[in-house]
Amino acid sequence: MADPAQPGAQPTTVAGISELYLGNILYALERCALAMAEEGRSADATFYRGIGRMLAEAHGKSKQPPAAG
């Protein structure tokens, strides 16, 4: 893994950083949701899982080849 402190090694935009670390972000959101569910905060857990789902779906759409037509 590249050193995030090294200049030029990492993207410098929110979009670039988010795409690079999307797996880590999705994992953290799910861990957060699991903890909230265990605390009985099911509405909060659902909210954070929804954010994760939207991010994953958006990433999947960005990786699909353009539709022929």
N, C-alpha and C positions, 0 to 999 in steps of 0.2 A: 504494500500500500504506500502511496506517495505521501510525503510529509506535507500536511496542509500549511505549515508555516513557511515552506520554501516558495519564494516568489516565482510566479510563472508555472508552478506545478499543478495548480488547481484553477478551475474557472472562478471568475470574480463576480458573476451575476447570480442573483437568487435562482433564476431558472437553471443555470449551469450547475450550481452547487446542488440544487434539489434533484436534478436528474442524476448526477454522479452518485449521490447518497440516497437515492430513492428506497432501495432495499432496507437500509438502516432506519430511514424515517418510518417506513411501513411497519417494521419490527417494533420500533419504539411506540408507535400509536397502538399497536395490538397489545403490547405489554401494559400500557396505560389503561386500555379498555379492560383487560383482564383484571387488573387491580381494582378498578372501579366496580366491576361486576361483583368481585369478591366482597367489596364493601357495601354491596346492596344498592349501588348507584347505577342501575341498569339504563336509565335514560342517558346519563353521561357516557356510559360505555357505548351505547348505540350511536351517539353523536360522533365519538372519535373513530369508531369503526366505519362510519359513513364517510368521514374525511379520508380514511385509508382507501376505501373502495373507490371514491372519486379519483384519487391520485393514481391508483393502479389502472383504472379504466382509461383515464386520460393518457397515461403512458402507453398503454396497449394500442390506443387509437393512433398515437403519433408514430408507432412502429409499423403500422399496416401499410402495405403498398397502396398507391393511389388507385382508385376505382377506374377501370377501363370504360371509356365511353366517349 
